[in-house]
Amino acid sequence: MSREKFATIVAVCLSEKKGTPKQAVESVLLKQDFGLSGDAHAGNWHRQVSLLDFGKVEEFNAKGANVGHGDFGENLLVQGLDLKNIPVGAKLKVGPTTLEITQIGKKCHSHCEIFHRVGDCIMPREGIFAKVLQGGVVKKGDAVEILNGLTSSQD
């Protein structure tokens, strides 16, 4: 199977406490079966890494939202892939790491600061989640590639 077009990491973000916006950092260590070193959501579960489509954030900001990198709680902000259409079970190569998609979207139990400010949040419908199969250091500008999981009309 041919590999899909490359995308890139626009921002790498983490937070030490759950329920707070994540802060952009230069690089982060993704640990196998754990997630981002130093991130509050890391651990032995299925949502070790959260990814969000940068294009969707730009669309949201075009409506006057004025949100920054990490404000939706995303770990990796990715440009060049329609993330929510990548199926569960697909594998992504992110820099030197390998991730497996485990969940598309999530239920919002208590509305976040962004929802209270502008009346909407895109993470529950646009965000995707993954577990770390192979660890390594990920940084802004790293390539993101779908290794499997998509079918294309060109294949």
DOTOR-563699 format. One record per residue (C-alpha): residue number from 1; x, y, z. Coordinates in Angstrom, 2 decimals, padded with zeros to 5 digits. Example, Ala and Ser with C-alpha at 12.3 -4.5 7.8 and 13.67 -1.06 7.14 Angstrom:
2
<pt nr="1" c1="012.30" c2="-004.50" c3="007.80"/>
<pt nr="2" c1="013.67" c2="-001.06" c3="007.14"/>
# end
This chain:
155
<pt nr="1" c1="000.00" c2="000.00" c3="000.00"/>
<pt nr="2" c1="001.31" c2="003.45" c3="-000.82"/>
<pt nr="3" c1="001.82" c2="005.81" c3="002.07"/>
<pt nr="4" c1="-000.32" c2="008.93" c3="002.39"/>
<pt nr="5" c1="000.92" c2="012.50" c3="001.97"/>
<pt nr="6" c1="002.97" c2="013.97" c3="004.80"/>
<pt nr="7" c1="001.57" c2="016.48" c3="007.22"/>
<pt nr="8" c1="003.46" c2="018.46" c3="009.85"/>
<pt nr="9" c1="003.32" c2="019.23" c3="013.56"/>
<pt nr="10" c1="002.44" c2="022.91" c3="014.09"/>
<pt nr="11" c1="002.69" c2="022.76" c3="017.88"/>
<pt nr="12" c1="003.54" c2="020.33" c3="020.67"/>
<pt nr="13" c1="001.67" c2="021.10" c3="023.91"/>
<pt nr="14" c1="001.40" c2="019.73" c3="027.43"/>
<pt nr="15" c1="000.00" c2="020.59" c3="030.82"/>
<pt nr="16" c1="000.90" c2="019.36" c3="034.28"/>
<pt nr="17" c1="-002.72" c2="019.50" c3="035.55"/>
<pt nr="18" c1="-005.93" c2="018.14" c3="034.03"/>
<pt nr="19" c1="-008.56" c2="020.71" c3="033.15"/>
<pt nr="20" c1="-006.06" c2="023.43" c3="032.23"/>
<pt nr="21" c1="-004.99" c2="024.64" c3="028.77"/>
<pt nr="22" c1="-001.81" c2="023.05" c3="027.52"/>
<pt nr="23" c1="001.28" c2="025.15" c3="026.84"/>
<pt nr="24" c1="003.33" c2="024.95" c3="023.65"/>
<pt nr="25" c1="006.84" c2="023.55" c3="024.15"/>
<pt nr="26" c1="009.76" c2="023.07" c3="021.76"/>
<pt nr="27" c1="009.81" c2="019.28" c3="022.00"/>
<pt nr="28" c1="008.52" c2="016.46" c3="024.17"/>
<pt nr="29" c1="009.39" c2="012.85" c3="024.88"/>
<pt nr="30" c1="006.64" c2="010.40" c3="023.97"/>
<pt nr="31" c1="007.02" c2="007.26" c3="026.04"/>
<pt nr="32" c1="005.84" c2="003.89" c3="024.76"/>
<pt nr="33" c1="002.57" c2="002.78" c3="026.40"/>
<pt nr="34" c1="002.49" c2="006.02" c3="028.43"/>
<pt nr="35" c1="002.20" c2="009.25" c3="026.40"/>
<pt nr="36" c1="003.89" c2="012.62" c3="026.75"/>
<pt nr="37" c1="006.42" c2="012.88" c3="029.54"/>
<pt nr="38" c1="005.21" c2="015.56" c3="031.95"/>
<pt nr="39" c1="001.62" c2="015.69" c3="030.66"/>
<pt nr="40" c1="-001.32" c2="015.27" c3="033.05"/>
<pt nr="41" c1="-003.14" c2="012.91" c3="030.65"/>
<pt nr="42" c1="-000.23" c2="010.49" c3="030.22"/>
<pt nr="43" c1="-000.64" c2="007.00" c3="031.61"/>
<pt nr="44" c1="-001.52" c2="003.43" c3="030.80"/>
<pt nr="45" c1="-004.82" c2="004.07" c3="028.99"/>
<pt nr="46" c1="-006.19" c2="004.59" c3="025.49"/>
<pt nr="47" c1="-006.00" c2="008.42" c3="025.34"/>
<pt nr="48" c1="-002.27" c2="008.97" c3="025.87"/>
<pt nr="49" c1="-001.94" c2="011.57" c3="023.10"/>
<pt nr="50" c1="-004.54" c2="014.00" c3="021.75"/>
<pt nr="51" c1="-004.30" c2="015.39" c3="018.22"/>
<pt nr="52" c1="-006.21" c2="018.24" c3="016.60"/>
<pt nr="53" c1="-006.34" c2="019.52" c3="013.01"/>
<pt nr="54" c1="-004.75" c2="022.99" c3="012.77"/>
<pt nr="55" c1="-007.07" c2="023.87" c3="009.88"/>
<pt nr="56" c1="-010.09" c2="023.36" c3="012.17"/>
<pt nr="57" c1="-008.53" c2="025.67" c3="014.77"/>
<pt nr="58" c1="-007.98" c2="028.32" c3="012.07"/>
<pt nr="59" c1="-011.65" c2="027.99" c3="011.00"/>
<pt nr="60" c1="-012.72" c2="028.34" c3="014.63"/>
<pt nr="61" c1="-010.56" c2="031.45" c3="015.04"/>
<pt nr="62" c1="-011.97" c2="032.95" c3="011.83"/>
<pt nr="63" c1="-015.29" c2="033.09" c3="013.71"/>
<pt nr="64" c1="-013.67" c2="035.32" c3="016.35"/>
<pt nr="65" c1="-012.68" c2="032.71" c3="018.93"/>
<pt nr="66" c1="-009.03" c2="033.81" c3="019.34"/>
<pt nr="67" c1="-007.68" c2="030.52" c3="020.73"/>
<pt nr="68" c1="-004.02" c2="029.60" c3="020.84"/>
<pt nr="69" c1="-001.97" c2="026.43" c3="020.61"/>
<pt nr="70" c1="-002.98" c2="024.00" c3="023.37"/>
<pt nr="71" c1="-006.13" c2="025.87" c3="024.37"/>
<pt nr="72" c1="-008.34" c2="022.93" c3="023.36"/>
<pt nr="73" c1="-006.21" c2="020.55" c3="025.43"/>
<pt nr="74" c1="-004.51" c2="019.06" c3="022.38"/>
<pt nr="75" c1="-001.01" c2="017.61" c3="022.63"/>
<pt nr="76" c1="-000.24" c2="017.69" c3="018.91"/>
<pt nr="77" c1="-001.59" c2="020.31" c3="016.52"/>
<pt nr="78" c1="-001.29" c2="018.85" c3="013.00"/>
<pt nr="79" c1="-001.50" c2="020.60" c3="009.64"/>
<pt nr="80" c1="-002.24" c2="018.71" c3="006.44"/>
<pt nr="81" c1="-004.45" c2="015.79" c3="007.54"/>
<pt nr="82" c1="-008.20" c2="015.52" c3="008.07"/>
<pt nr="83" c1="-007.67" c2="013.82" c3="011.42"/>
<pt nr="84" c1="-011.26" c2="012.99" c3="012.34"/>
<pt nr="85" c1="-011.54" c2="010.79" c3="009.22"/>
<pt nr="86" c1="-008.58" c2="008.61" c3="010.18"/>
<pt nr="87" c1="-010.11" c2="005.38" c3="011.50"/>
<pt nr="88" c1="-009.53" c2="003.83" c3="014.90"/>
<pt nr="89" c1="-006.69" c2="001.32" c3="014.57"/>
<pt nr="90" c1="-004.77" c2="003.37" c3="011.99"/>
<pt nr="91" c1="-001.10" c2="003.94" c3="012.73"/>
<pt nr="92" c1="000.66" c2="007.28" c3="012.38"/>
<pt nr="93" c1="004.36" c2="007.96" c3="012.12"/>
<pt nr="94" c1="004.97" c2="011.20" c3="014.04"/>
<pt nr="95" c1="008.63" c2="012.17" c3="013.79"/>
<pt nr="96" c1="010.48" c2="009.10" c3="015.15"/>
<pt nr="97" c1="007.41" c2="007.78" c3="017.02"/>
<pt nr="98" c1="004.52" c2="005.50" c3="016.07"/>
<pt nr="99" c1="001.00" c2="006.12" c3="017.37"/>
<pt nr="100" c1="-002.17" c2="004.05" c3="017.05"/>
<pt nr="101" c1="-005.49" c2="005.88" c3="016.82"/>
<pt nr="102" c1="-007.77" c2="004.69" c3="019.63"/>
<pt nr="103" c1="-010.67" c2="007.16" c3="019.67"/>
<pt nr="104" c1="-012.30" c2="009.79" c3="017.44"/>
<pt nr="105" c1="-013.83" c2="012.68" c3="019.36"/>
<pt nr="106" c1="-014.90" c2="012.56" c3="022.99"/>
<pt nr="107" c1="-017.82" c2="013.37" c3="025.19"/>
<pt nr="108" c1="-017.53" c2="016.71" c3="026.92"/>
<pt nr="109" c1="-018.51" c2="016.12" c3="030.55"/>
<pt nr="110" c1="-018.05" c2="019.66" c3="031.81"/>
<pt nr="111" c1="-017.72" c2="022.48" c3="029.33"/>
<pt nr="112" c1="-014.24" c2="023.96" c3="029.03"/>
<pt nr="113" c1="-013.20" c2="027.59" c3="029.30"/>
<pt nr="114" c1="-013.45" c2="028.01" c3="025.51"/>
<pt nr="115" c1="-017.03" c2="026.74" c3="025.45"/>
<pt nr="116" c1="-018.00" c2="029.15" c3="028.22"/>
<pt nr="117" c1="-016.27" c2="032.03" c3="026.41"/>
<pt nr="118" c1="-017.58" c2="031.50" c3="022.85"/>
<pt nr="119" c1="-020.34" c2="028.88" c3="023.16"/>
<pt nr="120" c1="-018.57" c2="026.10" c3="021.25"/>
<pt nr="121" c1="-015.56" c2="023.79" c3="021.43"/>
<pt nr="122" c1="-014.21" c2="021.73" c3="018.53"/>
<pt nr="123" c1="-012.20" c2="019.17" c3="020.50"/>
<pt nr="124" c1="-015.15" c2="016.84" c3="021.25"/>
<pt nr="125" c1="-015.94" c2="016.46" c3="017.53"/>
<pt nr="126" c1="-012.59" c2="017.15" c3="015.82"/>
<pt nr="127" c1="-010.01" c2="015.77" c3="018.23"/>
<pt nr="128" c1="-008.58" c2="012.28" c3="017.96"/>
<pt nr="129" c1="-006.69" c2="010.21" c3="020.51"/>
<pt nr="130" c1="-003.87" c2="007.71" c3="020.30"/>
<pt nr="131" c1="-001.60" c2="005.47" c3="022.29"/>
<pt nr="132" c1="002.17" c2="005.41" c3="021.84"/>
<pt nr="133" c1="003.46" c2="002.21" c3="020.21"/>
<pt nr="134" c1="007.04" c2="003.44" c3="019.73"/>
<pt nr="135" c1="008.44" c2="006.36" c3="021.71"/>
<pt nr="136" c1="010.85" c2="009.15" c3="020.90"/>
<pt nr="137" c1="011.22" c2="012.92" c3="020.91"/>
<pt nr="138" c1="008.63" c2="014.88" c3="018.90"/>
<pt nr="139" c1="009.01" c2="018.54" c3="018.00"/>
<pt nr="140" c1="007.34" c2="021.31" c3="016.01"/>
<pt nr="141" c1="007.94" c2="020.78" c3="012.29"/>
<pt nr="142" c1="008.13" c2="016.96" c3="012.49"/>
<pt nr="143" c1="006.40" c2="015.02" c3="009.73"/>
<pt nr="144" c1="003.17" c2="013.12" c3="010.34"/>
<pt nr="145" c1="002.40" c2="010.21" c3="008.05"/>
<pt nr="146" c1="-000.43" c2="007.71" c3="007.94"/>
<pt nr="147" c1="001.12" c2="004.24" c3="007.83"/>
<pt nr="148" c1="-002.15" c2="002.32" c3="007.39"/>
<pt nr="149" c1="-005.86" c2="002.55" c3="007.92"/>
<pt nr="150" c1="-007.08" c2="004.65" c3="005.02"/>
<pt nr="151" c1="-008.52" c2="003.62" c3="001.75"/>
<pt nr="152" c1="-008.36" c2="006.00" c3="-001.14"/>
<pt nr="153" c1="-010.16" c2="006.11" c3="-004.46"/>
<pt nr="154" c1="-006.71" c2="006.43" c3="-006.09"/>
<pt nr="155" c1="-005.43" c2="003.12" c3="-004.66"/>
# end
